[in-house]
Amino acid sequence: MFKTILLPTDGSDLSDKATATAVEFAKLHRAKIVAITVIQPLPLSSMGDGGAVIDSGQFAVKMQEAARGYIDKVAAAARTADIPFEGVISVSHTPYEEIVEAAKKFECDLIMMASHGHKGINKLLLGSQTDKVLAHTTLPVLVLR
């Protein structure tokens, strides 16, 4: 039934658990996994006296390295299970939009993603990429807690 699964990953322990579940699910359905990591660019903010200066070039390099590591972990799990795999790294201030667009681009028929389960004020302040994906896609979304 499901042929291509989109798996957003952020390298967290929850994402690692979602990867294990996605691999088992893909094996059952003989499906391909497309993993995506979305890097949020360094926000530009005004600094007063005594603010720390962050080298934006160095930040971008470190974020790309981290993202590559997240994708490589999923690739290794897929390879071990002999599952077709493709990895994508995107840069955006709005990760949910990249996730929804990747699902369209790769003709996915399921998005499988972990939810950090933020509650209360943390959910309000941090937002939920999972909630936003659910609101902006017509595809089935399997949310793993």
C-alpha positions, -999 to 999 in steps of 0.1 A, spaced: 0 0 0 27 25 9 56 28 -16 75 59 -5 78 70 31 90 105 40 110 105 73 119 139 87 149 136 111 166 160 134 191 136 149 174 134 183 168 102 202 131 104 191 142 106 155 164 76 160 135 56 173 113 69 145 140 56 121 139 21 135 101 21 132 102 35 97 127 8 86 105 -20 100 74 -4 84 92 0 50 103 -37 51 67 -47 57 54 -26 28 85 -31 5 87 7 5 114 33 -1 125 57 26 132 94 18 148 111 48 148 148 51 167 171 75 158 208 75 185 232 86 171 265 100 194 294 90 211 315 116 186 342 125 199 377 121 194 397 153 206 431 164 233 430 191 240 455 218 273 460 235 288 428 248 269 405 224 286 374 211 294 374 174 286 342 156 304 334 123 275 327 100 298 308 75 311 285 103 275 281 116 264 269 81 293 245 78 286 229 112 249 227 105 256 210 71 279 185 89 253 177 115 226 173 89 247 150 69 253 129 100 215 126 106 209 116 70 238 91 71 223 74 102 190 68 84 209 57 53 229 31 73 197 17 89 180 15 55 211 -1 39 213 -28 67 176 -37 60 181 -36 22 156 -8 18 158 17 -10 168 51 4 173 87 -6 184 116 16 177 153 14 191 183 33 171 215 30 177 250 44 146 269 55 131 291 82 100 270 79 108 233 82 72 221 78 70 237 44 101 218 33 87 186 46 54 190 28 72 200 -5 96 171 -2 66 147 1 52 161 -31 85 162 -49 94 125 -41 58 114 -46 56 100 -11 24 84 1 31 86 38 49 110 61 62 93 93 76 116 119 84 118 156 68 144 178 86 158 207 53 163 225 58 198 237 30 209 260 17 241 274 39 272 270 67 253 253 43 242 226 32 278 222 67 292 221 85 264 202 56 255 179 51 221 165 65 212 131 43 180 133 12 200 139 21 223 110 28 193 87 -6 178 96 -23 211 88 -6 216 54 -6 181 38 -33 159 25 -11 128 29 -15 104 58 9 113 86 20 87 111 31 105 143 54 86 166 58 97 202 
